[in-house]
Amino acid sequence: MSDAAAPAAAADATGEAHKEDPEIVARWYQLEALERAMSGNTVAFLDTGAGKTLIAGLLLRSYAHRVRKPARDFAVFLVPTRVLVEQQARVIEAHTDLRVSKFTGDMGVDFWDAAIWRRVVDDAEVLVMTPQILLDNLRHSFFSLQDIALLIFDECHRAKGNSPYACILKEFYHPVMNSRPRGPLPRIFGMTASPTDSKNLLQESYSKRIVELENLLNSKVYTVDNESALSEYIPFATTRIVQYDDYIIPSNSHNHIKTCLDRLQEKETTRQNSTTKFLKASLQNIYIKA
């Protein structure tokens, strides 16, 4: 049975060589996020392109001793779409030597019974799947959440309402967490580029959503607050203003276009300023690296 005890710091003691050691190429904030994830449930709130999946790969390596067969435990990597199942499985295979199995709805998994799933988990060390598959398996008691050593949520901001992500946590994780004595639970690692789908939330609503996400995943958010700290690694969009002569465009068209451009620029400036203020205000009590 699995528990949330911190894994050994050494990722793997097999001595088998990888094509490329991710620990060598990992950036400082990825290693910092990894350290947080190894010591407790964590949500990595980092921009697109920041390399969140590499952090997940490093974390999986740190759990290799827990999931490598003949161990009963295994790791589950949840992704919201079938395309991402293939994509994330390739990344895990590139950065670990763990046996990875992929599962999507079009494989007919809805018709599998407990015996088939038992053979699956007896062989696989990392299961990459869409969340509905895990939810259905838990509801049918084909395997238990307590058998999962590490549970990874890609695009974890989708965990809300009655979504499969949210149901997994509400129906199976939280009842065990709130039981006395508490049973074993998997380590949780969430990844997101934004804690909400909406870009127009007020600061109060934005802060509330972050707290809701932390509570639902029983995790703490890790992020890098200073955008300039990531600019060395991630290409951020920059605003470039191009001047043109009024006479090139007929006056009636020019006035309309100029009004639209002014409004567009004002909205973009407001959005950038608001996002920065929201994040700084919302994350004051959350792990932040300046």
C-alpha positions as CSV (number, residue, x, y, z in Angstrom):
1,M,0.0,0.0,0.0
2,S,1.2,3.5,-0.7
3,D,1.7,6.5,1.6
4,A,2.7,10.1,1.3
5,A,6.1,9.7,2.9
6,A,8.8,11.7,1.2
7,P,10.7,9.6,-1.4
8,A,14.4,9.0,-1.3
9,A,16.3,12.0,-2.7
10,A,18.2,9.7,-5.1
11,A,16.1,9.3,-8.2
12,D,17.2,5.9,-9.2
13,A,20.0,3.6,-8.1
14,T,19.9,1.1,-11.0
15,G,22.9,2.7,-12.8
16,E,21.2,2.5,-16.1
17,A,22.0,5.4,-18.4
18,H,19.4,7.7,-19.9
19,K,19.7,9.4,-23.3
20,E,19.8,12.7,-21.5
21,D,19.9,13.2,-17.8
22,P,17.1,15.7,-17.0
23,E,18.7,16.6,-13.7
24,I,21.7,18.0,-15.7
25,V,19.5,20.3,-17.9
26,A,16.9,21.2,-15.3
27,R,16.6,24.9,-14.6
28,W,16.8,26.4,-11.1
29,Y,13.1,26.9,-10.6
30,Q,12.4,23.3,-11.9
31,L,14.7,21.9,-9.2
32,E,13.2,24.2,-6.6
33,A,9.7,23.0,-7.6
34,L,10.9,19.4,-7.5
35,E,12.2,19.9,-4.0
36,R,8.8,21.2,-2.9
37,A,7.0,18.4,-4.6
38,M,9.2,15.8,-2.9
39,S,8.4,17.2,0.5
40,G,4.7,17.7,0.1
41,N,1.7,18.0,-2.3
42,T,2.4,20.8,-4.7
43,V,0.8,22.6,-7.6
44,A,3.4,24.0,-10.1
45,F,1.9,27.3,-11.4
46,L,4.3,28.2,-14.2
47,D,3.9,29.7,-17.6
48,T,3.5,27.7,-20.8
49,G,6.9,26.6,-22.0
50,A,8.4,26.7,-18.4
51,G,8.9,22.9,-18.5
52,K,6.4,21.6,-16.0
53,T,6.4,18.1,-17.5
54,L,10.1,17.8,-16.9
55,I,9.5,18.5,-13.2
56,A,6.9,15.7,-13.2
57,G,9.5,13.4,-14.9
58,L,12.0,14.2,-12.2
59,L,9.4,13.5,-9.5
60,L,8.6,10.2,-11.1
61,R,12.3,9.3,-11.1
62,S,12.4,10.1,-7.4
63,Y,9.5,7.6,-6.9
64,A,11.0,4.9,-9.0
65,H,11.9,2.8,-5.9
66,R,8.3,2.9,-4.9
67,V,6.7,1.8,-8.2
68,R,9.4,-0.4,-9.8
69,K,8.1,-3.9,-10.1
70,P,7.5,-6.2,-8.3
71,A,6.2,-3.4,-6.1
72,R,2.4,-3.3,-5.8
73,D,2.2,0.5,-6.0
74,F,2.2,2.4,-9.3
75,A,2.1,6.1,-10.5
76,V,-0.7,7.7,-12.4
77,F,-0.3,10.6,-14.7
78,L,-3.7,12.2,-15.6
79,V,-4.1,14.4,-18.7
80,P,-7.4,15.9,-20.0
81,T,-7.2,14.8,-23.6
82,R,-6.3,11.7,-25.7
83,V,-3.6,13.7,-27.6
84,L,-1.9,14.7,-24.3
85,V,-1.8,11.0,-23.3
86,E,0.5,10.3,-26.2
87,Q,2.5,13.5,-25.7
88,Q,3.1,13.2,-22.0
89,A,3.8,9.5,-22.2
90,R,6.7,10.2,-24.6
91,V,8.2,12.8,-22.3
92,I,8.1,10.3,-19.4
93,E,9.7,7.6,-21.5
94,A,12.4,10.0,-22.5
95,H,13.3,11.1,-19.0
96,T,12.8,7.9,-17.0
97,D,13.4,4.1,-17.4
98,L,10.0,3.3,-15.9
99,R,7.5,1.1,-17.8
100,V,4.8,3.5,-19.1
101,S,1.4,2.3,-20.3
102,K,-1.2,4.6,-22.0
103,F,-4.9,4.4,-21.8
104,T,-7.6,6.3,-23.6
105,G,-11.4,5.7,-24.1
106,D,-11.0,4.5,-27.6
107,M,-9.1,1.4,-26.4
108,G,-12.4,-0.1,-25.1
109,V,-11.3,0.2,-21.5
110,D,-15.0,0.7,-20.5
111,F,-15.5,-3.0,-21.0
112,W,-12.4,-4.2,-19.1
113,D,-13.0,-6.0,-15.9
114,A,-11.1,-6.2,-12.6
115,A,-8.9,-9.1,-13.8
116,I,-7.7,-7.2,-16.9
117,W,-6.9,-4.1,-14.8
118,R,-5.1,-6.2,-12.2
119,R,-2.8,-7.5,-15.0
120,V,-2.3,-3.9,-16.1
121,V,-1.2,-2.6,-12.8
122,D,0.9,-5.7,-12.1
123,D,3.0,-4.9,-15.2
124,A,3.0,-1.1,-15.6
125,E,4.9,1.3,-13.4
126,V,3.4,4.6,-14.7
127,L,-0.2,4.7,-16.1
128,V,-0.9,7.7,-18.3
129,M,-4.6,8.2,-18.8
130,T,-7.6,10.6,-19.1
131,P,-9.2,11.2,-15.7
132,Q,-12.6,9.6,-16.5
133,I,-10.8,6.2,-16.8
134,L,-9.3,6.5,-13.3
135,L,-12.6,7.7,-11.9
136,D,-14.5,4.8,-13.4
137,N,-11.9,2.3,-12.1
138,L,-12.1,3.7,-8.6
139,R,-15.9,3.7,-8.6
140,H,-15.8,0.0,-9.7
141,S,-13.1,-0.8,-7.1
142,F,-10.9,-2.3,-9.8
143,F,-8.0,-0.7,-7.8
144,S,-7.7,1.6,-4.9
145,L,-6.4,5.1,-4.6
146,Q,-4.2,3.8,-1.8
147,D,-2.3,1.7,-4.3
148,I,-1.1,4.8,-6.1
149,A,2.2,6.2,-4.9
150,L,2.2,9.3,-7.0
151,L,-0.8,11.0,-8.6
152,I,-0.1,13.8,-11.2
153,F,-2.7,16.2,-12.5
154,D,-1.9,17.9,-15.8
155,E,-3.8,21.1,-16.3
156,C,-5.1,20.8,-12.8
157,H,-7.1,24.0,-13.0
158,R,-9.8,21.8,-14.6
159,A,-10.4,20.3,-11.1
160,K,-13.7,22.1,-10.3
161,G,-17.4,21.4,-10.1
162,N,-18.2,17.9,-11.1
163,S,-15.3,17.4,-13.4
164,P,-13.6,14.0,-13.4
165,Y,-10.5,15.6,-11.7
166,A,-12.7,17.1,-8.9
167,C,-14.7,13.9,-8.5
168,I,-11.6,11.8,-8.0
169,L,-10.5,14.1,-5.2
170,K,-13.9,14.6,-3.6
171,E,-15.1,11.0,-3.7
172,F,-11.9,9.1,-3.0
173,Y,-9.0,11.3,-1.8
174,H,-10.8,13.6,0.8
175,P,-12.8,10.8,2.6
176,V,-9.5,9.0,3.3
177,M,-7.8,12.3,4.2
178,N,-10.5,13.2,6.7
179,S,-10.8,9.7,8.2
180,R,-9.5,8.8,11.6
181,P,-7.1,7.1,11.7
182,R,-6.1,8.3,8.2
183,G,-5.3,5.8,5.6
184,P,-2.4,5.9,3.1
185,L,-2.7,8.5,0.3
186,P,-0.7,9.2,-2.9
187,R,1.5,12.2,-3.2
188,I,-0.2,14.8,-5.4
189,F,1.5,17.0,-8.0
190,G,-0.5,19.4,-10.1
191,M,0.6,21.4,-13.1
192,T,-1.1,24.5,-14.6
193,A,-0.2,27.7,-16.5
194,S,-3.2,29.4,-14.9
195,P,-5.3,28.5,-11.8
196,T,-8.5,29.5,-13.7
197,D,-9.9,29.3,-17.2
198,S,-11.2,32.9,-17.0
199,K,-8.9,35.9,-17.7
200,N,-11.4,38.5,-16.4
201,L,-11.7,37.5,-12.7
202,L,-11.6,40.2,-10.1
203,Q,-8.8,40.0,-7.6
204,E,-11.0,38.6,-4.9
205,S,-12.4,35.9,-7.2
206,Y,-8.9,35.1,-8.4
207,S,-7.5,34.7,-4.9
208,K,-10.5,32.5,-4.0
209,R,-9.9,30.2,-7.0
210,I,-6.3,29.7,-5.9
211,V,-7.4,28.8,-2.4
212,E,-10.1,26.4,-3.7
213,L,-7.5,24.7,-5.9
214,E,-5.1,24.3,-3.0
215,N,-7.8,22.9,-0.8
216,L,-9.2,20.5,-3.4
217,L,-5.7,19.1,-4.2
218,N,-4.6,19.4,-0.6
219,S,-1.5,21.2,-2.0
220,K,0.5,24.4,-1.9
221,V,1.1,26.4,-5.0
222,Y,4.6,27.0,-6.2
223,T,5.3,29.8,-8.7
224,V,7.9,32.3,-9.9
225,D,6.5,35.7,-9.3
226,N,9.0,37.7,-11.2
227,E,8.5,37.3,-14.9
228,S,12.0,38.6,-15.6
229,A,13.4,35.6,-13.7
230,L,11.9,33.4,-16.4
231,S,12.7,35.6,-19.4
232,E,16.0,33.8,-19.9
233,Y,14.2,30.6,-20.5
234,I,10.8,31.5,-21.9
235,P,10.1,33.8,-24.8
236,F,7.5,36.3,-23.6
237,A,5.5,38.5,-26.1
238,T,6.6,42.1,-26.4
239,T,4.6,45.0,-27.6
240,R,5.9,46.7,-30.7
241,I,4.3,50.0,-31.9
242,V,4.5,50.8,-35.6
243,Q,3.9,54.4,-36.7
244,Y,2.4,55.1,-40.0
245,D,1.4,58.3,-41.9
246,D,-2.3,59.3,-41.8
247,Y,-2.4,60.1,-45.5
248,I,-1.8,56.5,-46.5
249,I,-5.3,55.5,-45.3
250,P,-8.5,57.4,-46.2
251,S,-9.5,59.6,-43.3
252,N,-12.8,57.9,-42.5
253,S,-11.1,54.5,-42.4
254,H,-8.1,55.9,-40.5
255,N,-10.2,57.3,-37.7
256,H,-12.1,54.0,-37.2
257,I,-8.9,51.9,-37.2
258,K,-7.1,54.3,-34.9
259,T,-10.0,54.1,-32.4
260,C,-9.9,50.3,-32.5
261,L,-6.2,50.2,-32.1
262,D,-6.3,52.6,-29.1
263,R,-8.9,50.5,-27.4
264,L,-7.0,47.3,-28.1
265,Q,-3.8,48.8,-26.7
266,E,-5.6,50.1,-23.6
267,K,-7.2,46.6,-23.0
268,E,-3.8,44.9,-23.3
269,T,-2.1,47.3,-21.0
270,T,-4.9,46.9,-18.4
271,R,-4.8,43.1,-18.7
272,Q,-1.0,43.0,-18.2
273,N,-1.1,45.3,-15.2
274,S,-4.1,43.6,-13.7
275,T,-2.6,40.1,-14.1
276,T,0.7,41.2,-12.4
277,K,-1.2,42.9,-9.5
278,F,-3.5,40.0,-9.1
279,L,-0.7,37.4,-8.9
280,K,1.3,39.4,-6.4
281,A,-1.7,40.1,-4.2
282,S,-3.1,36.6,-4.4
283,L,0.2,34.7,-3.8
284,Q,1.5,36.6,-0.8
285,N,0.9,33.6,1.4
286,I,2.0,31.0,-1.1
287,Y,5.5,29.8,-1.9
288,I,7.1,32.5,-4.2
289,K,10.5,32.9,-5.7
290,A,11.2,36.5,-6.4
